[in-house]
Amino acid sequence: MQKITARREFSFLWLSKSKRKVIVAARGCGKTYAVCQYILEKLLKSEKSNFRVAFFSATLEQAKKTVEPIMRELLADFPKIYKFNTNEGIYRFYLGEGDVRELLLLSYEKEDRNRGIHPQMIVLDECASMPASMFGNIILPMLTGSDGEMIAIGTPQGHNKFHELFQLGANPDYPEWESYMIKASDCEVFSSEYLWQQRNNLTSAEYAQEYECDFNANVLLGSVYGEFIDRFVLAHKNIHDTYTWDPNKQVYISWDLGWSDATALWFFQKHNGIINFIDYYENSGKDMTFYADYIGKKPYSYKTMILPHDGAHGNVRGASVVETLNSFGYRCEVLPRRSEQEGIEEARKLLMTCRFDRSTCSEALQKLKTFKFKIDRKTGLKTNETVHDESSHCADAFRYAAMSRDIWIQPNFSNKIVIRADYSVLN
């Protein structure tokens, strides 16, 4: 079989010696086709017998729809060297006695099913759809001991795991990684007329993401708080190293409680009626005694623990969250149940005036900015329902801070009724 020739834009696949490649490319530029060409040459030309490649996509059906037509075209002249089992999603290439090579089509769904596979190459197609935890828990262990190669490909969808992997390739501290970006404006496959048409059909943010590979464009697409963070926090420079912990003032913590996922904590203080967020913490898989012990090791003096409505009901070793925190000496306030939309409006108001410590809250503020409304696929319009993802725990804890205004606000007058000593109930 002769060497497969790919377009100029993807020639680096054959030239690079790196075992970790990240390819960010414009929608429709042919990145998956080029990678399939590269996979096929590796499968058929490798000196290693029983060579295996694992090709991941968002779902198994998507993997099949993506790979099958490409393989059918590339292998049209070689129908006898392979068989495709559509039920298993496995291509088998018979290159000699005892040498059966495989291309496994897999998905990001039910990730635990992929444990125990150790291919020589892994391709992460539409990598932005991959759960962040899957990379460390599943993908890297699959490559352990095999000296395997990994290629992550896709189009940006904000600051997620794909973005993190792309940054590794651009960081000189990680020489084993390489990152490549192919924008539509640099790719010969698109005519100027086609790109002009797409610019008119899409919003500027959508076009920047899909065709110019802008990781930042997605941040404001459906963002719940993005505009407020840009207009008030960033534009007014309300994130700064000076908005840090004041040891003379007590600290509030607003909690988002994660029973089966992450628990998030925003630490804040009140300065002349303005809220300064001084710290943020998030973890998962820990019970409430862990978090109570964690905050106790901080140098802060605490005023109140602000908990969502379920804080009085969730049981931790037979005690509610409130009871557990009370046993550590913390005062708690449980918020009444209110709609998410009401809380979002309160949080937007808070963003107009609050301030953030840059050293401790920058990453959390980025999560807050990426918190999104769901987009209706038919209309392309955002709905009132929010997306539950890695940013939602941070956003929920911030929302509870905003909803607790009655707890931390400084009253301008006393609402106590003073009864005079000479007052008579009979006269």
C-alpha distance (Angstrom), angle and dihedral (degrees) to the residues before:
residue distance angle dihedral
M1 . . .
Q2 3.79 . .
K3 3.81 123.4 .
I4 3.78 111.4 -83.7
T5 3.78 113.8 -121.5
A6 3.79 117.6 -142.4
R7 3.77 128.7 -169.5
R8 3.77 119.5 -79.1
E9 3.81 93.9 -104.3
F10 3.83 91.9 63.9
S11 3.79 100.6 40.2
F12 3.82 89.4 109.5
L13 3.82 88.9 74.7
W14 3.79 89.4 71.8
L15 3.80 96.4 36.0
S16 3.80 100.1 47.8
K17 3.80 120.8 91.5
S18 3.80 93.5 -166.1
K19 3.80 119.7 119.8
R20 3.80 93.0 -152.4
K21 3.80 117.4 56.1
V22 3.79 128.3 170.8
I23 3.80 117.8 -166.7
V24 3.79 120.0 -168.3
A25 3.78 109.2 -173.8
A26 3.78 140.6 166.8
R27 3.77 118.9 -93.2
G28 3.80 110.8 -89.0
C29 3.80 97.3 10.6
G30 3.81 93.4 122.7
K31 3.81 100.7 -104.0
T32 3.82 94.8 142.0
Y33 3.81 91.5 46.8
A34 3.80 91.0 52.6
V35 3.80 92.3 47.3
C36 3.81 90.7 49.9
Q37 3.80 88.4 53.1
Y38 3.79 88.9 52.0
I39 3.83 92.1 46.8
L40 3.79 92.2 51.2
E41 3.78 93.8 50.7
K42 3.80 90.6 48.8
L43 3.80 91.7 49.5
L44 3.78 94.8 49.2
K45 3.80 101.0 34.4
S46 3.81 103.5 37.7
E47 3.80 116.4 116.8
K48 3.81 88.8 -141.3
S49 3.79 113.6 93.5
N50 3.82 119.2 -135.1
F51 3.80 90.4 23.9
R52 3.83 112.5 -175.3
V53 3.79 132.0 -159.7
A54 3.82 124.4 -169.3
F55 3.80 114.4 -154.2
F56 3.81 113.7 -165.6
S57 3.77 127.3 -164.5
A58 3.82 135.0 164.0
T59 3.83 91.9 -88.3
L60 3.78 134.4 4.8
E61 3.79 90.5 -114.7
Q62 3.79 90.5 53.9
A63 3.81 90.7 49.4
K64 3.81 90.3 52.6
K65 3.81 94.1 46.4
T66 3.78 90.4 48.9
V67 3.80 100.3 45.0
E68 3.82 105.6 31.6
P69 3.84 99.5 67.5
I70 3.81 91.3 44.4
M71 3.81 93.5 49.9
R72 3.79 91.2 44.5
E73 3.80 89.3 56.9
L74 3.81 96.7 42.2
L75 3.82 93.9 46.7
A76 3.81 97.5 40.7
D77 3.82 91.4 114.1
F78 3.82 94.2 44.7
P79 3.82 106.6 50.7
K80 3.82 95.4 145.7
I81 3.79 99.5 57.8
Y82 3.80 97.0 67.2
K83 3.79 146.0 35.7
F84 3.79 127.6 -159.3
N85 3.80 120.1 -147.3
T86 3.79 102.2 -158.0
N87 3.82 94.4 -169.8
E88 3.79 93.1 55.1
G89 3.79 94.7 32.9
I90 3.82 91.9 -129.7
Y91 3.80 130.5 138.6
R92 3.82 112.3 -157.1
F93 3.79 120.5 -162.6
Y94 3.82 116.7 -161.8
L95 3.79 107.8 -152.8
G96 3.78 101.0 158.0
E97 3.76 145.2 -36.9
G98 3.82 108.0 -36.9
D99 3.79 92.9 -2.3
V100 3.81 108.9 108.4
R101 3.79 113.6 157.7
E102 3.79 123.4 -161.9
L103 3.77 141.9 -153.3
L104 3.82 108.1 -162.1
L105 3.79 118.4 -158.7
L106 3.80 108.7 -150.1
S107 3.80 139.2 164.7
Y108 3.79 140.4 -136.9
E109 3.80 88.2 -121.4
K110 3.82 119.3 102.1
E111 3.76 89.6 6.3
D112 3.82 95.7 -171.1
R113 3.81 89.4 70.6
N114 3.79 88.8 70.5
R115 3.79 95.6 61.7
G116 3.79 116.9 117.2
I117 3.81 96.3 32.2
H118 3.81 114.4 121.7
P119 3.82 110.0 -176.5
Q120 3.78 126.5 173.4
M121 3.80 90.6 -124.9
I122 3.80 136.0 26.6
V123 3.80 124.7 -165.1
L124 3.81 118.1 -164.7
D125 3.79 104.2 -159.8
E126 3.82 116.6 -165.9
C127 3.79 85.5 8.2
A128 3.81 92.2 -177.5
S129 3.83 87.0 72.5
M130 3.80 92.6 58.0
P131 3.84 116.1 108.0
A132 3.80 107.7 -111.8
S133 3.81 93.6 -128.1
M134 3.80 91.9 54.1
F135 3.79 94.7 70.6
G136 3.78 96.3 62.1
N137 3.79 97.4 30.7
I138 3.81 100.3 43.9
I139 3.81 115.9 5.9
L140 3.81 101.6 50.2
P141 3.84 94.0 44.3
M142 3.82 88.3 52.3
L143 3.81 88.8 61.1
T144 3.80 94.8 45.9
G145 3.78 112.6 120.6
S146 3.79 94.9 2.0
D147 3.81 99.3 84.1
G148 3.78 82.4 -132.5
E149 3.77 130.7 179.6
M150 3.80 124.2 -123.9
I151 3.80 128.0 -161.2
A152 3.81 120.7 -174.3
I153 3.80 115.6 -166.5
G154 3.77 134.8 175.4
T155 3.77 150.4 99.1
P156 3.82 120.8 -77.8
Q157 3.78 120.9 -90.9
G158 3.78 101.8 174.3
H159 3.80 132.1 -76.2
N160 3.81 100.5 -28.2
K161 3.83 135.5 124.9
F162 3.80 91.4 -66.4
H163 3.80 89.4 56.4
E164 3.80 89.7 48.6
L165 3.82 91.6 52.5
F166 3.80 90.8 48.0
Q167 3.80 89.8 53.8
L168 3.82 90.7 53.4
G169 3.79 89.9 59.8
A170 3.79 90.6 51.4
N171 3.80 92.9 49.2
P172 3.84 116.3 91.8
D173 3.81 88.5 -151.7
Y174 3.82 87.8 71.7
P175 3.82 104.5 52.8
E176 3.80 92.8 165.6
W177 3.83 89.3 67.0
E178 3.81 127.4 74.0
S179 3.79 127.3 -172.5
Y180 3.79 128.8 -162.4
M181 3.80 131.2 -172.2
I182 3.80 123.9 -162.4
K183 3.80 113.1 -172.2
A184 3.78 122.8 -166.6
S185 3.78 89.8 -117.4
D186 3.82 89.1 59.6
C187 3.80 96.6 43.8
E188 3.81 123.9 91.5
V189 3.80 93.8 -151.0
F190 3.82 93.2 77.6
S191 3.78 123.5 70.4
S192 3.77 119.8 -143.5
E193 3.83 88.5 -117.6
Y194 3.81 91.8 55.8
L195 3.81 92.9 49.3
W196 3.80 91.0 47.1
Q197 3.81 88.9 53.4
Q198 3.81 91.8 49.9
R199 3.79 91.3 49.8
N200 3.81 88.8 57.0
N201 3.82 94.1 45.5
L202 3.82 97.3 47.9
T203 3.77 135.4 52.4
S204 3.80 115.4 -104.6
A205 3.82 90.2 -106.3
E206 3.81 92.6 49.8
Y207 3.78 92.4 48.8
A208 3.81 92.1 46.9
Q209 3.80 90.3 52.6
E210 3.80 100.8 41.5
Y211 3.80 100.5 37.7
E212 3.81 107.8 18.8
C213 3.84 96.1 39.8
D214 3.79 94.7 -125.1
F215 3.82 109.8 170.5
N216 3.80 90.4 -168.9
A217 3.80 96.0 55.0
N218 3.81 93.3 74.0
V219 3.78 92.3 56.0
L220 3.82 92.5 78.3
L221 3.83 96.9 37.1
G222 3.79 101.4 108.1
S223 3.81 91.1 -19.4
V224 3.80 113.0 165.2
Y225 3.80 95.4 -153.5
G226 3.82 105.3 11.2
E227 3.80 97.0 104.4
F228 3.82 92.4 47.6
I229 3.80 92.5 48.8
D230 3.80 90.9 50.3
R231 3.82 95.8 44.1
F232 3.78 100.5 41.3
V233 3.82 112.1 15.2
L234 3.80 100.3 38.0
A235 3.79 101.2 27.0
H236 3.83 92.0 48.2
K237 3.81 91.9 41.8
N238 3.78 91.1 -121.0
I239 3.79 90.6 156.0
H240 3.79 110.6 74.9
D241 3.79 143.4 135.6
T242 3.82 89.9 -109.1
Y243 3.82 93.6 65.8
T244 3.77 92.1 78.7
W245 3.79 136.8 127.4
D246 3.79 116.7 -49.6
P247 3.84 107.9 -155.3
N248 3.81 89.7 -156.7
K249 3.79 93.2 64.6
Q250 3.78 131.4 63.7
V251 3.80 122.7 -115.4
Y252 3.80 130.0 -126.5
I253 3.81 122.8 -156.0
S254 3.80 123.3 -155.8
W255 3.81 112.1 -158.8
D256 3.78 134.8 -154.8
L257 3.80 104.8 -164.2
G258 3.79 117.7 -142.2
W259 3.77 113.9 -161.7
S260 3.81 95.9 175.6
D261 3.82 99.7 6.5
A262 3.80 139.0 27.7
T263 3.80 127.7 -23.2
A264 3.81 114.5 -150.0
L265 3.81 130.0 -161.6
W266 3.82 128.9 -167.0
F267 3.83 114.3 -164.9
F268 3.81 115.4 -156.0
Q269 3.79 143.9 165.7
K270 3.79 133.8 -158.9
H271 3.82 118.1 -120.1
N272 3.81 115.9 -176.4
G273 3.78 90.7 -32.7
I274 3.85 93.7 -46.0
I275 3.81 121.5 110.5
N276 3.81 117.8 -128.6
F277 3.81 115.1 -165.1
I278 3.79 102.9 -148.1
D279 3.82 103.7 173.4
Y280 3.79 145.8 6.6
Y281 3.80 133.0 -158.7
E282 3.80 133.9 -178.0
N283 3.80 133.1 177.0
S284 3.79 140.0 149.6
G285 3.78 139.4 -147.4
K286 3.83 92.7 36.8
D287 3.80 129.8 117.9
M288 3.79 124.5 -127.9
T289 3.80 94.3 -97.7
F290 3.82 88.0 62.7
Y291 3.81 92.2 55.3
A292 3.81 92.7 43.3
D293 3.79 89.3 53.0
Y294 3.83 91.5 44.8
I295 3.80 95.7 54.6
G296 3.80 89.6 43.6
K297 3.80 89.8 62.5
K298 3.81 91.1 56.4
P299 3.82 116.2 96.4
Y300 3.80 91.4 -122.8
S301 3.80 127.9 116.5
Y302 3.81 107.6 -137.6
K303 3.78 129.7 -137.8
T304 3.81 105.0 177.7
M305 3.81 141.6 -8.6
I306 3.82 107.5 -138.1
L307 3.80 111.3 -152.4
P308 3.82 133.9 -176.6
H309 3.79 119.6 -111.5
D310 3.82 92.9 -88.4
G311 3.80 92.2 57.4
A312 3.79 90.6 94.5
H313 3.80 94.3 49.2
G314 3.81 108.9 43.4
N315 3.77 111.4 96.4
V316 3.78 122.8 -137.1
R317 3.81 112.2 -174.8
G318 3.80 89.8 -28.0
A319 3.82 96.0 -44.9
S320 3.80 130.9 92.6
V321 3.78 120.9 -116.3
V322 3.79 89.9 -105.4
E323 3.80 91.9 51.2
T324 3.80 91.6 47.8
L325 3.81 93.2 50.6
N326 3.81 91.1 43.4
S327 3.80 89.4 54.6
F328 3.82 87.8 59.4
G329 3.78 90.5 52.1
Y330 3.82 98.8 -101.4
R331 3.80 123.0 139.2
C332 3.82 113.1 -132.0
E333 3.79 136.7 -160.3
V334 3.81 119.9 -167.2
L335 3.80 115.1 -151.2
P336 3.80 119.6 -134.3
R337 3.79 117.0 -112.9
R338 3.80 111.4 -88.6
S339 3.78 132.8 165.1
E340 3.79 119.2 -86.0
Q341 3.79 90.4 -123.3
E342 3.82 91.7 57.0
G343 3.80 89.0 51.3
I344 3.81 92.2 48.5
E345 3.81 90.6 55.2
E346 3.81 90.2 50.6
A347 3.82 90.5 48.3
R348 3.81 91.7 51.1
K349 3.81 90.1 52.7
L350 3.81 90.2 50.1
L351 3.82 91.5 51.3
M352 3.80 89.1 59.3
T353 3.81 91.5 67.4
C354 3.82 111.5 13.3
R355 3.81 124.9 101.0
F356 3.82 134.7 -145.6
D357 3.79 135.4 -146.1
R358 3.80 103.3 -121.5
S359 3.81 96.8 -149.9
T360 3.81 96.3 52.6
C361 3.81 104.7 26.6
S362 3.84 107.7 38.3
E363 3.80 95.7 97.2
A364 3.80 92.2 44.0
L365 3.81 90.7 49.8
Q366 3.80 88.7 53.5
K367 3.82 89.0 53.1
L368 3.78 89.1 50.0
K369 3.78 89.4 52.3
T370 3.82 93.0 51.8
F371 3.82 93.8 51.2
K372 3.81 104.2 116.8
F373 3.75 147.7 -170.2
K374 3.79 115.9 -121.4
I375 3.79 115.0 -100.6
D376 3.80 120.0 -132.5
R377 3.80 104.5 -123.9
K378 3.79 93.4 -150.8
T379 3.79 98.7 49.4
G380 3.79 99.9 24.0
L381 3.82 88.5 -134.0
K382 3.77 125.3 127.4
T383 3.80 118.5 -107.6
N384 3.82 129.6 -147.0
E385 3.81 90.3 -107.6
T386 3.79 117.2 96.6
V387 3.81 127.3 -138.5
H388 3.80 116.4 -108.9
D389 3.79 104.4 -140.2
E390 3.79 141.0 118.7
S391 3.81 92.1 -55.7
S392 3.81 97.9 50.3
H393 3.83 97.2 79.3
C394 3.79 91.3 55.4
A395 3.82 90.5 45.5
D396 3.81 93.3 48.9
A397 3.81 92.8 51.1
F398 3.82 89.4 49.9
R399 3.80 90.5 49.1
Y400 3.80 90.3 53.9
A401 3.81 89.9 51.8
A402 3.80 89.0 55.2
M403 3.80 92.8 45.4
S404 3.81 90.7 54.1
R405 3.81 93.6 66.8
D406 3.81 91.1 123.3
I407 3.80 88.5 58.0
W408 3.79 99.5 51.0
I409 3.81 102.8 25.3
Q410 3.81 116.1 110.5
P411 3.81 108.9 -124.0
N412 3.79 116.6 -134.0
F413 3.78 93.9 -148.8
S414 3.77 139.3 23.5
N415 3.77 117.5 -101.3
K416 3.80 92.9 -166.4
I417 3.84 118.0 117.1
V418 3.80 110.5 -131.2
I419 3.80 112.9 -147.5
R420 3.81 114.7 -155.4
A421 3.77 117.9 -129.6
D422 3.81 90.3 -125.3
Y423 3.79 94.3 51.5
S424 3.82 113.5 126.0
V425 3.78 121.7 -159.4
L426 3.82 89.1 -154.9
N427 3.79 95.7 56.3
